[in-house]
């Protein structure tokens, strides 16, 4: 059951990091706002890995070409998913794009079942389905949950791009889980932090090379405003460390399913910190997400 508090911490750090990233939109492009989460997280990842090695007395795990292939694939999938999600926000159907990106947990459960034969219990499956329904209720508030409304939303570009983002994030979790399984030896925490550091280094190289080629001004701005951008990297490192550790402890679908609690955290932040009004449809979504989280925990225990 250790994966549960670790996942909840990861969701909290992710919501905090997203809030900080949203404040960078006036300074950086979408690609630049994504890049800072990798480049400034890397020193934190390496420091955490070094501390884990010292405290545990363990050695680095053995890593072959299969591990590095999975880490590169997972890192690239996450970069693509982030770009697709930002594209969905830019299309004129933010609600539908957001809603269908939230189907990541369900897509991940199906991928893990098809590729790795990881079966989830009936309660966990029910929890994922209920949580996704709650996401749709929150994101499509005002459009209704009728089949016709959902079909219309599904056919719109933002929804298709949002589904693609969810699929890319689901692939990220599958590849990272496979990469963790390809390592030999060492303790679980060291394996998780090693995988995080390698994946983050590859992401930094990939997106940094892209910016150096296509948008050098944004690349320079990422470092020029380091006092603001570095916070995003630190929060990203903390959140990713929690996600990767949870992936090593249990099925990724359970982790991502429980991780949908981040919607509750986001709405809570908006209500109590930003003083935003919560609509009746939002309350319904909150109840569904909360019920789904409880089912996931009961089914994954």
C-alpha positions in Angstrom: 0.0 0.0 0.0 3.0 2.3 0.0 2.2 3.3 -3.6 -0.9 5.2 -2.4 0.8 8.0 -0.4 3.6 8.2 -3.0 1.1 8.6 -5.8 -0.9 11.3 -3.8 2.4 13.2 -3.3 3.1 13.0 -7.0 -0.3 14.4 -7.9 0.2 17.3 -5.5 3.6 18.2 -6.9 2.2 17.9 -10.5 -0.6 20.3 -9.8 1.8 22.8 -8.1 4.2 22.5 -11.1 1.4 23.1 -13.6 0.3 26.2 -11.7 3.9 27.5 -11.9 4.1 26.6 -15.6 0.9 28.5 -16.4 2.6 31.7 -15.0 5.4 31.3 -17.5 3.2 31.7 -20.6 4.0 35.4 -20.7 7.7 34.7 -20.8 8.1 31.5 -22.9 6.5 29.6 -25.7 4.7 26.3 -25.0 7.7 24.4 -26.0 10.0 26.5 -23.7 7.6 26.0 -20.8 7.9 22.3 -21.4 11.6 22.3 -21.7 12.3 24.0 -18.3 10.5 21.1 -16.5 13.3 18.8 -17.8 16.4 20.8 -17.8 16.1 22.2 -14.3 14.8 18.9 -12.9 17.9 17.1 -14.0 20.3 18.4 -11.3 17.7 17.5 -8.6 17.3 14.0 -10.1 21.0 13.4 -10.0 21.3 14.7 -6.4 18.4 12.5 -5.3 20.0 9.5 -7.0 23.4 10.2 -5.3 21.7 10.6 -1.9 19.8 7.3 -2.4 23.1 5.5 -3.3 24.8 6.8 -0.2 22.0 6.1 2.2 21.2 2.7 0.9 24.7 1.6 0.2 23.5 0.0 -3.0 25.2 0.1 -6.4 23.8 1.4 -9.6 21.6 -1.1 -11.3 22.8 -2.9 -14.4 21.4 -1.3 -17.6 21.5 -2.8 -21.1 20.3 -1.5 -24.4 16.7 -2.5 -23.7 16.5 -0.2 -20.7 17.9 2.8 -22.6 15.5 2.1 -25.5 12.5 2.0 -23.2 13.7 5.2 -21.4 14.1 7.0 -24.7 10.7 5.9 -25.9 9.0 6.9 -22.6 10.7 10.2 -22.6 9.8 11.0 -26.2 6.2 9.9 -25.6 5.9 12.3 -22.6 7.3 15.2 -24.7 4.9 14.5 -27.5 2.0 14.1 -25.1 2.8 17.5 -23.5 2.9 19.2 -26.9 -0.4 17.6 -28.0 -2.1 18.7 -24.7 -0.9 22.3 -25.3 -2.2 22.1 -28.8 -5.6 20.9 -27.5 -5.7 24.0 -25.2 -5.0 26.2 -28.2 -7.8 24.7 -30.3 -11.2 26.3 -29.7 -12.6 23.5 -27.7 -10.5 23.5 -24.5 -13.2 21.5 -22.5 -13.4 18.6 -24.9 -9.6 18.4 -25.4 -9.0 18.4 -21.6 -11.7 15.8 -21.0 -10.4 13.3 -23.5 -6.8 13.7 -22.4 -8.0 12.6 -19.0 -8.8 9.1 -20.4 -5.1 8.3 -20.0 -5.9 6.0 -17.0 -8.4 3.9 -19.0 -6.1 3.8 -22.1 -3.2 2.8 -19.8 -5.2 0.0 -18.2 -6.0 -1.4 -21.7 -2.4 -1.1 -22.9 -1.0 -2.8 -19.8 -3.5 -5.6 -20.2 -2.9 -6.1 -23.9 0.9 -5.8 -23.8 1.9 -7.2 -20.4 -1.1 -9.2 -19.3 -1.5 -7.1 -16.2 -5.0 -7.7 -14.9 -6.8 -5.4 -12.6 -9.5 -6.4 -10.2 -13.1 -5.5 -10.9 -13.1 -2.7 -8.3 -10.1 -1.1 -9.8 -11.6 -1.2 -13.3 -14.8 0.2 -11.9 -12.9 3.0 -10.2 -11.0 4.0 -13.3 -14.3 4.1 -15.3 -16.0 6.2 -12.6 -13.1 8.6 -12.3 -13.0 9.1 -16.1 -16.7 9.8 -16.0 -16.1 12.3 -13.3 -13.4 13.9 -15.5 -15.9 14.2 -18.4 -18.5 15.7 -16.1 -16.0 18.3 -14.9 -14.5 19.2 -18.3 -17.8 19.1 -20.3 -19.8 21.0 -17.8 -22.5 22.9 -19.5 -22.5 20.7 -22.6 -24.2 17.8 -20.8 -23.3 14.2 -20.6 -25.8 13.0 -23.2 -24.5 10.6 -25.8 -25.1 13.0 -28.6 -23.1 15.8 -26.8 -20.2 13.4 -26.2 -20.2 12.2 -29.8 -20.1 15.8 -31.1 -17.2 16.6 -28.7 -15.4 13.4 -29.8 -15.4 14.5 -33.5 -13.9 17.9 -32.8 -10.2 18.5 -33.4 -9.4 19.4 -29.8 -11.0 16.2 -28.6 -9.0 14.1 -31.1 -5.8 15.8 -30.1 -6.7 15.5 -26.4 -7.2 11.7 -26.9 -3.8 11.6 -28.6 -2.2 13.3 -25.6 -3.8 10.8 -23.3 -2.5 7.9 -25.4 1.0 9.4 -25.4 1.0 9.7 -21.6 -0.3 6.2 -21.3 2.6 5.0 -23.5 5.0 6.9 -21.3 3.9 4.9 -18.2 4.0 1.6 -20.1 7.6 2.3 -21.4 8.8 3.5 -18.0 7.4 0.4 -16.3 9.1 -1.8 -19.0 12.4 0.1 -18.5 12.3 -0.5 -14.7 11.8 -4.2 -15.4 14.8 -4.2 -17.7 17.2 -3.2 -14.9 19.2 -5.7 -13.0 19.9 -5.5 -9.2 19.9 -2.6 -6.7 17.1 -1.5 -4.5 13.7 -0.3 -5.7 14.2 3.4 -4.9 17.6 3.5 -6.6 16.2 1.8 -9.7 13.3 4.3 -9.8 15.6 7.3 -9.4 18.1 6.0 -11.9 15.4 5.5 -14.5 14.1 9.0 -13.8 17.6 10.6 -14.2 18.3 8.8 -17.5 14.9 9.6 -18.9 15.1 13.2 -17.9 18.6 13.5 -19.4 17.3 12.1 -22.7 14.3 14.5 -22.7 16.6 17.5 -22.0 18.8 16.5 -24.9 15.9 15.9 -27.3 13.9 19.0 -26.6 17.0 21.1 -26.1 18.3 20.1 -29.5 14.9 21.0 -31.0 14.9 24.4 -29.5 18.5 25.1 -30.4 17.6 24.3 -34.0 14.2 26.0 -34.3 13.8 28.6 -31.5 17.1 29.8 -30.0 15.5 32.9 -28.5 13.2 30.7 -26.4 16.1 28.5 -25.4 18.0 31.6 -24.1 14.9 32.9 -22.3 14.6 29.6 -20.4 18.0 30.3 -18.7 17.7 34.1 -18.6 14.6 33.8 -16.4 16.1 31.0 -14.3 14.7 32.3 -11.0 11.2 31.6 -12.2 11.8 28.7 -14.5 13.9 26.7 -12.0 10.9 26.2 -9.7 9.1 24.3 -12.4 12.1 21.9 -12.7 12.3 21.3 -9.0 8.6 20.5 -8.7 8.8 18.4 -11.8 11.6 16.3 -10.3 9.7 15.8 -7.0 6.6 14.8 -8.9 8.3 12.5 -11.4 10.3 10.9 -8.6 7.0 10.0 -6.9 5.4 8.7 -10.1 8.4 6.5 -11.1 8.7 5.0 -7.6 4.9 4.2 -7.6 5.3 2.6 -11.1 7.9 0.3 -9.6 5.7 -0.7 -6.7 2.4 -1.6 -8.6 0.6 -1.5 -11.9 0.9 1.8 -13.7 -2.9 1.9 -14.4 -3.5 1.9 -10.7 -1.0 4.7 -10.2 -2.5 6.9 -13.0 -6.0 6.0 -11.9 -5.4 7.2 -8.3 -3.4 10.1 -9.7 -6.6 11.5 -11.1 -7.1 13.0 -7.6 -5.1 15.9 -9.0 -8.3 17.2 -10.4 -9.7 17.5 -6.9 -6.5 19.3 -5.9 -6.8 21.7 -8.9 -10.4 22.5 -8.1 -9.6 22.9 -4.4 -6.8 25.3 -5.3 -9.1 27.3 -7.5 -11.9 27.4 -4.9 -10.0 28.3 -1.8 -6.9 30.1 -3.1 -8.2 31.8 -6.2 -11.8 32.1 -4.9 -13.4 30.6 -8.0 -17.0 29.5 -7.9 -17.7 25.7 -8.2 -20.7 24.9 -10.3 -23.2 22.1 -9.7 -21.7 20.1 -12.5 -18.3 20.5 -10.9 -19.7 19.1 -7.6 -21.0 16.0 -9.5 -17.6 15.5 -11.1 -15.9 15.9 -7.7 -18.1 13.2 -6.2 -17.5 10.8 -9.1 -13.7 11.3 -9.1 -13.6 10.9 -5.3 -15.7 7.7 -5.6 -13.4 6.4 -8.3 -10.3 7.0 -6.3 -11.8 5.1 -3.4 -12.6 2.1 -5.7 -9.1 2.2 -7.2 -7.5 2.1 -3.7 -9.8 -0.8 -2.6 -9.2 -2.7 -5.8 -5.4 -2.2 -5.8 -4.7 -2.9 -2.2 
